[in-house]
């Protein structure tokens, strides 16, 4: 990665940096050196985003038009084994539980080598904090936050739920790693919500302060083999 591009990514939000960096590292371990014809499908991703972190050709698909292709991850318009790998970041938590396993199976279907699923990890503390954020956001804005609403409606994927999916999938191996801390990340979001009630000049200063503290530059990405009570995200690598 070029130095200028790395600096640009580091001054961006940690949350976005972490998930794309970790997925890129997992892809490199699974696929090896970049070769002609090695393509990765980013299900639910945005155009050219993952490609900034990885040497592989990435094609993104989602339903909102911010991707290379428009389509649903529940019925991908590709033949079996069309891509070396398929990845999906922060999509599973927006799906009802009954379609999560079929969604993962669909990602596996179009991947020759592996599939990586990443999403916020459900825990009692994580759920309670998001419920509090939801109440605060509604009280300030008068309407629900789209992502929070779907998190609470469908529930964040929990560890036993994910382990149950793995048992039902016919894969050669499965490995899960964890990263992030939902407490400080949710604290930053809470501060941004509360800033709305401040005078305009104060809002601008607070926004700059929150953006600075949330930059990837100030938070090291640490992968863990086990989840902790404040784990924010899981990464599930499924090798066919």
C-alpha positions in Angstrom: 0.0 0.0 0.0 1.4 3.4 -1.0 2.3 5.7 1.9 -0.1 8.5 0.8 -3.0 6.1 0.6 -2.1 4.5 3.9 -2.1 8.0 5.6 -5.5 8.8 4.0 -7.0 5.6 5.3 -5.5 6.1 8.8 -7.1 9.5 9.2 -10.5 8.0 8.4 -12.7 6.3 11.0 -11.3 3.3 12.8 -14.4 1.2 12.4 -14.2 1.2 8.6 -10.4 0.8 8.7 -10.5 -2.2 11.0 -12.9 -4.3 9.2 -11.3 -3.8 5.8 -7.8 -4.3 7.1 -8.6 -7.5 8.9 -10.6 -8.9 6.0 -7.7 -8.1 3.7 -5.2 -9.9 6.0 -7.5 -13.0 6.2 -7.8 -13.0 2.4 -4.0 -12.8 1.9 -3.6 -15.8 4.2 -6.2 -17.8 2.4 -5.4 -16.8 -1.2 -1.7 -16.1 -1.2 0.0 -13.6 -3.6 -2.2 -11.8 -6.0 -2.4 -13.4 -9.5 -4.2 -12.5 -12.7 -7.8 -13.7 -12.6 -8.1 -13.8 -8.8 -11.3 -12.0 -8.0 -13.1 -11.3 -4.7 -16.8 -10.6 -4.3 -17.7 -8.0 -1.7 -21.3 -8.7 -0.8 -22.9 -5.6 0.7 -19.8 -3.5 0.1 -19.1 -0.3 -1.7 -17.3 0.3 -4.9 -13.5 0.4 -4.7 -13.4 0.4 -0.9 -12.0 -3.1 -0.1 -9.7 -2.8 -3.1 -7.8 0.0 -1.3 -6.7 -2.6 1.3 -6.1 -5.7 -0.8 -4.1 -6.6 -4.0 -7.0 -8.6 -5.5 -9.6 -7.5 -8.0 -12.7 -6.8 -5.9 -16.3 -6.6 -7.3 -18.9 -5.2 -4.9 -22.6 -5.8 -4.9 -25.4 -4.4 -2.8 -28.9 -3.1 -3.0 -28.4 0.6 -2.6 -26.5 1.4 -5.7 -23.2 2.4 -4.1 -21.5 -0.8 -5.4 -20.2 -2.0 -8.7 -23.3 -4.1 -9.2 -26.8 -3.9 -7.8 -28.2 -7.1 -6.4 -29.2 -9.0 -3.3 -26.9 -11.3 -1.3 -29.7 -13.7 -0.9 -29.7 -14.6 -4.6 -26.3 -13.6 -6.1 -26.4 -13.4 -9.9 -23.3 -15.6 -10.4 -22.5 -19.2 -11.2 -21.0 -21.5 -8.6 -17.3 -20.8 -7.8 -17.2 -17.6 -9.9 -14.8 -15.9 -7.4 -11.8 -17.0 -5.5 -13.4 -15.7 -2.3 -16.6 -13.9 -1.2 -16.7 -11.5 1.8 -19.4 -9.7 3.6 -18.8 -7.0 6.2 -21.5 -5.6 8.6 -24.4 -7.0 6.6 -25.4 -10.1 8.6 -26.8 -8.0 11.5 -29.2 -6.3 9.1 -30.8 -9.6 8.1 -33.5 -11.5 9.9 -32.1 -14.5 11.7 -34.0 -17.0 9.5 -32.2 -15.8 6.4 -28.7 -15.5 7.8 -27.6 -19.1 7.2 -29.0 -19.1 3.6 -27.1 -15.8 3.1 -23.8 -17.4 4.2 -24.5 -20.4 2.1 -25.0 -18.2 -0.9 -21.7 -16.5 -0.3 -20.0 -19.9 -0.1 -21.7 -21.0 -3.3 -20.0 -18.4 -5.5 -16.6 -18.8 -3.8 -14.0 -21.4 -4.8 -11.6 -21.0 -1.9 -13.1 -19.2 1.1 -15.8 -16.9 2.5 -15.3 -14.3 5.2 -18.2 -13.0 7.3 -17.7 -10.0 9.6 -20.3 -8.3 11.8 -20.8 -6.7 15.2 -20.9 -9.4 17.9 -24.0 -9.7 20.0 -23.6 -9.7 23.8 -25.9 -8.6 26.6 -23.8 -5.4 27.2 -23.6 -4.6 23.5 -27.4 -5.0 23.1 -28.1 -2.8 26.2 -25.8 -0.1 25.0 -27.5 0.0 21.6 -30.9 0.1 23.2 -29.8 3.2 25.1 -28.4 4.8 22.0 -31.6 4.1 20.2 -33.6 5.8 22.9 -31.3 8.8 22.9 -31.3 9.1 19.1 -35.1 9.0 18.9 -35.4 11.6 21.7 -33.0 14.0 19.8 -34.0 13.4 16.2 -37.6 12.4 16.6 -37.1 9.2 14.5 -35.1 6.0 14.7 -31.5 5.6 13.4 -31.8 3.2 10.4 -28.8 1.0 11.4 -29.6 0.9 15.1 -33.3 0.1 14.3 -32.3 -2.9 12.3 -29.7 -4.1 14.9 -32.4 -4.1 17.5 -35.1 -5.5 15.3 -33.0 -8.5 14.1 -30.5 -8.8 16.9 -26.7 -8.8 16.6 -25.3 -12.3 15.7 -24.3 -14.1 18.9 -21.4 -16.5 19.4 -23.6 -19.6 19.9 -25.7 -18.6 16.9 -22.5 -18.4 14.7 -21.2 -21.7 16.1 -24.5 -23.3 15.2 -24.2 -22.0 11.6 -20.7 -23.5 11.3 -21.9 -26.9 12.4 -24.5 -26.9 9.6 -22.1 -25.7 6.9 -20.1 -28.2 4.9 -16.7 -26.5 5.0 -13.2 -27.9 5.4 -12.3 -25.5 8.2 -13.7 -22.5 10.1 -11.8 -20.0 12.2 -13.2 -17.0 14.2 -11.2 -14.0 15.4 -12.4 -10.9 17.2 -11.5 -7.2 17.3 -12.6 -3.8 18.5 -14.3 -2.5 21.7 -18.0 -1.5 21.4 -17.8 0.7 24.5 -15.5 3.4 23.2 -17.0 3.3 19.7 -20.5 3.6 21.1 -19.3 6.4 23.4 -18.2 8.4 20.3 -21.6 7.9 18.7 -23.4 8.9 21.9 -21.3 12.1 22.0 -22.1 12.9 18.4 -25.9 12.5 19.2 -25.7 14.7 22.2 -23.8 17.4 20.3 -26.9 18.1 18.2 -28.4 20.1 21.1 -25.4 22.4 21.3 -24.9 25.8 19.5 -23.7 25.5 16.0 -20.1 26.5 16.7 -19.9 24.1 19.6 -21.3 21.3 17.3 -18.6 21.9 14.8 -15.8 21.8 17.4 -17.3 18.6 19.0 -17.6 17.0 15.6 -14.0 17.7 14.8 -12.9 16.4 18.2 -15.0 13.2 17.9 -13.7 12.6 14.3 -10.1 13.0 15.5 -10.5 10.7 18.5 -12.2 8.1 16.3 -9.5 8.1 13.6 -7.8 4.8 12.9 -4.5 6.5 13.5 -5.1 6.5 17.2 -6.4 3.0 17.6 -4.3 -0.1 17.0 -6.1 -3.1 15.4 -5.7 -6.0 17.8 -7.0 -9.4 16.8 -8.0 -11.8 19.6 -8.6 -15.6 19.5 -11.3 -15.3 22.1 -14.1 -12.7 22.5 -14.2 -10.5 25.5 -17.2 -8.8 27.3 -16.7 -5.7 25.2 -15.7 -7.2 21.8 -17.2 -5.2 19.0 -16.8 -7.4 15.9 -16.2 -11.0 14.9 -14.5 -12.3 11.7 -15.5 -15.8 10.5 -13.2 -17.4 7.9 -14.8 -20.4 6.2 -12.5 -22.5 4.0 -14.2 -24.8 1.4 
